[in-house]
Amino acid sequence: MANHHLGQPRGVFGERLSLELYGISDVSLVASVGMIALFLVACLATIGWIFRTGYRLKP
């Protein structure tokens, strides 16, 4: 049985989609990594503040 349908390999849809969209982006890599880093720092700061103050963790 053939493993191809109309020239497209069968398999996980996400894998095909990622291959088709590789290199196409509206946002630069620097901006993307920068926003991820900013979000990570904000999350870590919030978690640190919760652990330092015990915010609503103690009755």
C-alpha positions as CSV (number, residue, x, y, z in Angstrom):
1,M,0.0,0.0,0.0
2,A,1.4,3.4,-0.9
3,N,2.4,5.8,1.8
4,H,1.6,8.9,-0.2
5,H,-1.6,10.7,-1.1
6,L,-1.4,13.3,-3.9
7,G,2.4,13.7,-3.3
8,Q,2.0,14.6,0.4
9,P,3.4,12.2,3.0
10,R,0.9,10.8,5.4
11,G,1.5,11.4,9.1
12,V,1.0,13.9,11.8
13,F,-0.7,17.0,10.6
14,G,1.4,19.2,12.8
15,E,4.6,17.9,11.2
16,R,3.3,18.6,7.7
17,L,2.2,22.1,8.8
18,S,5.5,22.9,10.4
19,L,7.4,21.9,7.3
20,E,5.1,23.9,5.1
21,L,5.4,27.1,7.2
22,Y,9.1,26.8,8.0
23,G,10.7,30.1,7.5
24,I,7.5,32.1,7.3
25,S,6.9,34.5,10.2
26,D,5.4,37.9,10.9
27,V,7.5,38.4,14.0
28,S,11.3,38.4,14.1
29,L,13.2,35.8,16.0
30,V,14.7,38.4,18.3
31,A,11.3,39.8,19.2
32,S,9.9,36.3,19.8
33,V,12.7,35.2,22.1
34,G,12.7,38.6,23.9
35,M,8.9,38.3,24.7
36,I,9.4,34.7,25.9
37,A,12.3,35.8,28.2
38,L,10.2,38.8,29.5
39,F,7.3,36.4,30.3
40,L,9.6,34.0,32.0
41,V,11.1,36.7,34.1
42,A,7.7,38.0,35.1
43,C,6.5,34.5,36.1
44,L,9.6,33.8,38.1
45,A,9.3,37.2,39.9
46,T,5.7,36.5,40.7
47,I,6.5,33.0,42.0
48,G,9.4,34.5,44.1
49,W,7.2,37.1,45.6
50,I,4.6,34.5,46.5
51,F,7.2,32.4,48.3
52,R,8.8,35.4,50.0
53,T,5.6,36.8,51.4
54,G,3.6,33.6,51.8
55,Y,0.8,35.3,49.9
56,R,-2.5,33.5,50.8
57,L,-0.6,30.2,51.5
58,K,-1.0,30.4,55.3
59,P,-4.4,30.3,57.0
